[in-house]
Amino acid sequence: MIKKVKVIISNDQKEIKIPTGIRLLIRRCCTAVLVNEGFEGSAEISVRFVDDEGIRELNKQYRDTDKSTDVLSFPLGIDGVYDINKDTGAQVLGDIVISIEHAFRQAKRYGHSIQREIGFLTVHSMLHLLGYDHEAGGLEIVRMREREETVLTQMGLKRNSSYYMDDEA
């Protein structure tokens, strides 16, 4: 059972104003994923907004890919074991970095709200922090998508159509 969830949100970009309610939405998404996954104890997550250039630099530094992306996840746990914040006793799950510029473009591209897009990116990244990985493809992609849609539907952020698109589009 979850005891307490602390989500530390920072805005390290100046291009786009973060819409009202987005910080609360992110906190709700983080908590919803933990509840759905049966997480035990207290958790701490860091979420940071950056611009496309900021996420491109992180992508290049940590993934050797010189391009911007929508979101990056930096899990701090291994096999469900996390560092503990000595002051709070919370398990430190990791960091989520969202390009707000990318998020707005994708919301427009897929024809849904920025709330749905940021909700999706947060839920997706939270699953990465908990050990899910879709990079190998196959059943892992399906499993992760099912988990994402379950949480988003419960939160009232159900998608209205398929928005799978080739990355090269």
Helices and strands as residue ranges (DSSP letters): E 2-11, H 22-36, E 41-50, H 52-63, E 71-75, E 83-84, E 91-99, H 100-110, H 114-129, H 139-154
